Amino acid sequence: MHVMAVSTVADQDGFWDALKNAHGRLPGKARWALAVASTDGGRAVNVIVHDSVEGVREFMEEYAGPFATTDYFQADAANAVGLPE
């Protein structure tokens, strides 16, 4: 499933440094499909393909939790446009 992690970023440098560190440590067969920030850096959207929303939450919070508040959702892949497979 595709999981959206939508973050309000408090510390941009810390957040993106943590995600760069996390990228090479994805669990199991997880795959990072997208990472993008708003132009002001205050918001970020990450899409990770994984078995569960909870698995993505645990992974992301370990790395980026201190630098942002993040909400996690299962993406509606059937109605998405341009969502990487």
Backbone torsions as a table, in degrees:
resi	resn	phi	psi	omega
1	MET	NA	154.2	174.8
2	HIS	-92.6	128.4	179.5
3	VAL	-115.6	127.3	176.7
4	MET	-92.7	131.7	172.9
5	ALA	-116.6	109.4	-176.2
6	VAL	-107.2	115.6	-171.2
7	SER	-114.4	143.3	165.5
8	THR	-102.0	114.4	-169.3
9	VAL	-93.3	125.6	177.8
10	ALA	-93.9	-34.6	-178.2
11	ASP	-130.5	97.1	-174.8
12	GLN	-60.3	-47.5	-178.5
13	ASP	-62.6	-46.9	179.5
14	GLY	-62.5	-41.8	-178.9
15	PHE	-62.2	-53.3	-176.3
16	TRP	-71.0	-33.6	173.9
17	ASP	-62.7	-41.6	179.4
18	ALA	-64.7	-41.2	179.8
19	LEU	-68.3	-36.9	176.1
20	LYS	-62.3	-40.0	177.2
21	ASN	-66.3	-40.6	-178.2
22	ALA	-70.1	-31.3	-173.5
23	HIS	-52.9	-42.7	-179.3
24	GLY	-80.1	0.9	-176.1
25	ARG	-119.9	23.6	179.2
26	LEU	-58.5	138.6	-178.3
27	PRO	-76.2	144.3	172.1
28	GLY	49.2	-127.4	-177.8
29	LYS	-94.6	15.4	179.8
30	ALA	-63.3	150.5	180.0
31	ARG	-140.7	133.4	178.1
32	TRP	-84.9	116.0	-176.6
33	ALA	-93.6	-29.9	-173.9
34	LEU	-160.6	140.9	170.3
35	ALA	-142.6	119.9	-177.1
36	VAL	-147.1	146.1	179.3
37	ALA	-118.1	156.8	171.2
38	SER	-69.8	161.5	-177.0
39	THR	-62.1	-28.4	178.7
40	ASP	-88.3	-4.5	177.1
41	GLY	78.6	0.4	-176.6
42	GLY	-81.1	-16.5	179.8
43	ARG	-132.1	149.9	177.7
44	ALA	-144.1	147.2	174.0
45	VAL	-125.4	127.6	174.4
46	ASN	-121.9	139.4	175.1
47	VAL	-120.9	122.2	-178.5
48	ILE	-124.3	133.1	175.5
49	VAL	-89.4	121.0	-176.5
50	HIS	-156.3	173.3	-177.9
51	ASP	-72.6	-26.3	-175.0
52	SER	-154.6	155.1	174.0
53	VAL	-63.4	-43.3	-178.2
54	GLU	-62.0	-37.5	177.6
55	GLY	-63.0	-40.4	177.3
56	VAL	-67.9	-42.1	179.3
57	ARG	-58.3	-48.5	-179.4
58	GLU	-60.4	-44.2	-179.3
59	PHE	-64.5	-51.5	-176.9
60	MET	-64.5	-41.8	-177.9
61	GLU	-64.5	-33.3	178.3
62	GLU	-59.3	-39.0	-176.0
63	TYR	-96.5	-51.8	-170.2
64	ALA	-99.1	-9.2	-176.7
65	GLY	-50.1	-42.2	-179.0
66	PRO	-69.2	-13.0	-171.6
67	PHE	-112.8	-4.6	-176.4
68	ALA	-161.1	159.6	170.0
69	THR	-104.4	125.9	-171.4
70	THR	-127.4	138.1	172.4
71	ASP	-107.2	145.0	-174.7
72	TYR	-123.1	135.5	-177.8
73	PHE	-143.1	149.3	168.4
74	GLN	-78.4	129.1	180.0
75	ALA	-74.5	146.9	175.5
76	ASP	-85.1	78.4	-174.1
77	ALA	-61.5	-30.8	-178.3
78	ALA	-65.8	-27.0	-178.7
79	ASN	-112.0	10.1	179.9
80	ALA	-80.0	154.8	174.6
81	VAL	-118.2	121.9	176.2
82	GLY	78.7	12.5	179.9
83	LEU	-72.3	123.2	179.6
84	PRO	-61.1	141.9	-178.9
85	GLU	-78.7	NA	NA
